[in-house]
């Protein structure tokens, strides 16, 4: 006889979902560590959804800890912050889809302009005045007007008064991660030249900014009026000179475990073969979730206080972990990375295992991974 299970009689097999937990207290601590290194104002940059940690969560934690400004990629990101109740000044400086001038004016969003063409378009589109930061190419050839185009940019800014208001001058440091002030000297000089030209043209006062996290932590000559800190908020110092607090923890469940004999091929292509009888645990995250597919030997996750190596190829939805004599039941929680240290891998370790940088690890975590706040 077949028993029909009613909804009241069904027991669901629920596991701890793969989850990225953001730690606002760590964001605040990192803001304080930057504050100890500079007297300049601090812009908390929360582009790429707060470096994968949640733009609103990171922005609130940074502002509560004393950040003066927020930085974003485009006006839509800025509007989302405004809708969340954040009132500090916001700068949008990449604008890959162009600039919604009406939204920028309505939501008090400053816009970075790095070419005559961009400024001309903004002037044409603006019905109400838009605050702009003129962006100078200070050595990256990745955006910003060359110094030789600066006179034309300033002439156009003068003709556009009433539609645009020049309130800032900015650039980027191409070699700040080297933590060598000599490597920044050319960019500092160029930005000073650009700033002086703006002031001579009758604009001012202007907010001058050049440094991001590495410059903020290592070279006061780059600080000017404001420093822009993004990666540093979530615990990443590209210069590797300052210990910052990890601001997230990624956990995922064991979804399958088995005892296998020596000589067992693991995963696609049998890229790993066990050399002894051992337990294997399958953890429910893969390259679709942000686990780098190509990993160096030594990559691992923490389970029950011990780091266990990842074996075989990373699959789209799974990784396999060799847990040796320990059998972990389905539902056991593994920590992919976190701030604890010891057996828990750090984001920096994952970057080394992937042959990449920590930024790509935290911004590459997929949408299937749930988000929470500590």
N, C-alpha and C positions, 0 to 999 in steps of 0.2 A: 504494500500500500504506500502510495506517495503522499508525503506530508507537505502541504502547501504552507510556506512560511509567510505570515502576514508581516507588515512593516514593524509591528510591535515586537515580533519575535526574532527579527534579524539582528545579528551582532556584526557591526562593521569592523573590519580589520584596519584600524587607523594607525599610521606611523607618524613620527615627527617629520613634518615636511622639510625639505631642504630650505634653509632660512639664512638670510643675511641680516644680522642684528647690528644696528648702528648704536654707538655709545656716545651720546652727547657730552658726557663729562670729559671724555677724551678729547673731543673737538675743543671744548673750552680750555682744557689744559694746554693743548697745542697753541691756541691763540695766546695764552698767557706767556708761553715760552718765546713766541715771536715778539710779543710786546716787550719782553726783557732785552731783546736784541736791537730795538729801534725806538727812536722818539717820534718817528713819522706816524701818520695815521695809517690804519690797516683796512684794506679792502679784502673781505672774505669772498673768494671766487668759488662759485657753486655751479659752474658749468658741468655738462655731462652728468646731470642729475646729482650734483654734489659729489663728483668723482665716484658715482655709483652708490653713494651712501644716503641719498635722498636730499634733494636740494633744499626743501623747506626745513627738514630736520637739522641739517648742517648750518643753514643760514640762521635759524633761531638760536642754536647753541652758540654760534660765533658772535652774533649781535648781543646776546645776553652777557657774553664774556668781554664785550667791549669793542667789537669790530665797528668801524665808522661807516663803511661802505659795503655794498655787495657788487659782485661782478658776475655777468652771465654771457651766454653766447648770442642770444637774440632777444628781441623785444617780447616775444611770447613767453620766454622763461621769466623775464622780469615781471610781466603781468601776473603770472602765477604766484610769484612772491608777494606782489601787492595784494592779490586776492587772499593770501594767507595771513595778511595783517602786518607785513613788514613795511616799515615806513622810512628806513634810512635811505640815503641816496643810492641809486643803482646805475651802473655803467654796463652797456652792451657794446661789445667791440668786435665781434667776428661777423655777425649778421649774414650768414651764408645765403639766406633767401631774400636779402634786401631789407630795407627798413620800412616799417609801417609808421610813417611820420606822425599820423594822427594819434595812434596808440602811444607812441613815445611821449608826445606832448601831454596827453591826457593823464598818463600814469607816472609822469615825472621820471622818465628814463633818459639818462644821458647816452649819447651815441658817439662812438669813436669813428672818425673819418680819416681814411688813409690815402686818399687820392683826390685830384681835382674832379675826376668823373663822379666819384661818390658824393662829394660835396655839392656839385652842381645838381645832381639828382635829388638830394635831400632838400635843397633850397626850392627846387621846383615843386616838390611834394608837400612841403610844410605850409599849412594854413596858420597854425599857431607856432610860436617860437619853440625850437628844439635846442637843447643844450648839447654842445659838441666838444669832444676832446680831439684835437688834431694829432694824428698819429704819424710819427716820423720813423722812417726806416733807419734803425740804429745798428744795422749790421747783419740782419737775417735774410734780407731779400725775400721775405715771406709776407709782407704787408707793410703798409706805411709809405708815405711819400718820401722820395729821395730829397736830400737837402737842396739840391739844385731846382726842384719843383716847388720848394717852400714859398718863394715870392708869389708865384701864381696862385697857390692855395690861399695865401693870406689876402691877396687882392680880391679873390672870389668871396672869401669870408666877409670882407668889408662890404662888398656890394650886396651880400645876403643878409645884412643886419636887419633885424625885425622878423626874419624867418629862422635864422640860426644865431645862437649866442655862444661864442668861444669861451669855454670855462676851464679847459684843460689842455695839457700837452703830454703826450705819452710815447714810449718806445718799449722795446724788448731787449733783453740781454741774451745774446746768442751763446755765451760761454760761461754763464754764472755757475753752472754745475761743477766747474773745475775748482771752485772755492779759492780763486786766485784773483785778488783785486786788479793785478796788472792785465788780466784777460778782459776785464770790464772797462778799462780806462778809455778805449776808443769810443765805446758806446756812450759813456758818461759825457765825454767831451762833445760828441755830436748832439746829444740831447740838450746840453747847455747852449749850444749854438742855435738850435731850433727854438728853445725857450726865449733866448735873448731877441731873436728876430720877431717873435710874436709880441713881446713887450714893446719893442721899438715900433711895431706897426699899430700900436695904440690899443691892443687888447690887454686885459688884465683887471684884477689879479687872476692868475691861472693856477690850477692845481697840476703839479708836475709829478709824473710817476714813471718809473722804469723797471724796478726790481720785482721779481716774483719770489717764491719761497727761498731759493738758494741765495739770491742776492740779499734778501732780507736778513738771513741768518749769518752771512759771512762778510758783507762788504757795505759798511755804512755810507761810503761815497755814492752808492747807487740809490740811496733811499729817497732823496729829494723830499717831497711833501707827503708821499703816500707809498706804501708797498702793497703789492697784490699777492695774497697768499691763498692758494688753492690746495695743491697736493699736501702742503704742510698741515692743513687743518685735519686731514684724515690720517696723519702719521707718516707721511712720506717726505723725506728730505732728500731731494735729488743730489745734493752735494755730499751726502753721507757724513756730515760733520756734527750733526746734532741729533741726539736721541729724542724722538718724538713718540707720543703715545698712540698705539694702534687703536683705530676708532671703529673697528668692526670685527665681527666674529661670524664665520660661515660654518654652519653645521648641516649634516645630512644623515639619513638613516642607513644602517645596514639592512639590505633587503633580501639577502640570501647568504647562507654560510654552509660550508661543506668541508669534510675531511677528505683530502685527496692523497694518493700515493706519490712517491717519487716518480719523476718522468711524466707528470701530467702537463700537457700543453695548455697554456692560458690565453684566452682571447683570440681575436682575429690573427690569422697567420701563425699562431703558435709562437709569437715573438719571445715568450718566456716559457721555460720549462722548469718545473719544480725539481730541486735536487735532493729532496727528502720528503717524507710524509709530513704534511702540514695542513693547517686550516686556511681556507681562503674565504674572505668576506667580500661580498659585492656591495659597494656603496652607491646610492642612487643619484649620482650626478656625473655628467660627462661633458664632452666638449660643447654640446648645445647649451650647457649651463655656465660655461666659462672656464672649465678645466682645460688648460692648454693641452693640445693633442700631443705635441712633441715635448717630452720631459726628459731631463737628464737623470742618470742613475742617482738614487738617494731620495727621490721625491716620495713623500709619504703623508699620512694623516694620523691624527691622534685618536685613539680609542682607549678608554678606561685608563688614562694616565700614561700610556706607552705610545711611542711613534711606531707605526707599522708601514713598511714600504709598499708603494703601488707597483704591481707587477703586470706585465702584458701591456697591450696597447690600450690607450684611452678610447672608450666607445662614445657614441653620441650621448648616451643616457647613463652610463655606468663606468665605474672604475673597479678594479679588483685589487684587494689588499691582502698581503700574506701576513697572517696573524700568528704563525708558528704554532705553539702548543695550545693557544687560547682559542676557544670556540665562542664566538659572540652570537647570541640569538638575534633573529630578525627583530628590528626595531631599536637595536643598540645605536646610540648616537655617536657619530664620528665628527671630529672637528677638522675641517679642511684648513682653515687658518684662524688665528685669533691673536689677541694681545698678551696672552698669559705667559708666553715663553716656555722654556723647557721642552716637553714633548710636543706642545702645540706649535705647528709651523707658523712663521710670520709671512706677511705678504711679501716681504723682501726675499725670503727664501724661495717662495713660489716664482718670483721674477727670475731668480738665478737658475732655478730648475728649468724654466721655460726659455732661457736665453733672451730675456726681455727686460722690461722695467716694471716697477710696481704699479704704475699708472694703468698699464694695459690689463693687469690682473683685476683690479677693483672696478674698472669701467667696463670690463668684458663679461661680468656676471649676468646671466640671462634672465629673461622675464619670468621663467618658470620658478625661479628661486624666490620664495616669499620674503618680504621685508618686514622687519619689526624694529622697535626702538627699545633700548635697555632702560 
